[in-house]
Amino acid sequence: MKAFVHTTVPYGDDGKMVRGIIAKCGGPGCEAAIPLPVNTMQNMRSGDEDLEFQFIARKLEAKGWRVGRSHGAHRCPRCLGAAKFSAIRKAKQMPNENAMGDKLKIVKDNMRVMTREDRRIIFEKLNEVYVNDKVGYGDGWTDEKVANDLGIPRAWVKLIRDENFGDEVGNENIREQIKEARELLAQIKAIEPRISEAQRLIAVADKVEKSLAEIAKVLK
């Protein structure tokens, strides 16, 4: 069987040599090996190798080993523990590294100084996408989108817009939607008394209908 070295190994307190295998760890730089007495290799028939592998694998796994199908695929308990610890450490570091990257980006943005050329470029972009102080930005444009488009801090866009154009939230479409919503709300409030009266009349009609049904039963 290719996964193990077949040889004789010591067995019992007296160290008697018996048939068995040696499993060697395939971890980088690891020389760990474990002898295991196995007395199932005599008169093996074809197809018995897989059964023997499973038998040996169960014994090794009970001792904390991970068993592979080749010599280099085995891992001893020490290597398994080190790999697990490394994976846990990386998992814990990843959010911290992402957060640190975000913080560094903010710091770098805050440290950047807006030049006269930056002001000119921002002004030209705003002049392109900002309609006027009554309408505000054209459809889809915001301070954030302008900043991302130019690759600059959002605070720079806000500064130039406030100084030279107008408010960010001034889009005429938003104002029109607010106006329509208010008109619809007023209409609902206007018909609310009629809806309540209609509900009251329907309740009265139900009572009358039930009374008529009772009377009809008596008159039969």
Secondary structure, DSSP 8 states (H G I E B T S, - for coil): -TTSEEEEEEETTTTEEEEEEEEE--STT---EEEEE----TT--TTHHHHHHHHHHHHHHHTT-B--SSGGG-B-HHHHHHHHHHHHHHHHHHHHHHHHHHHHHHHHHHH----HHHHHHHHHHHHHHEEETTTEE-TT--HHHHHHHHTS-HHHHHHHHHHHT--SS--HHHHHHHHHHHHHHHHHHHHHHHHHHHHHHHHHHHHHHHHHHHHHHHH-
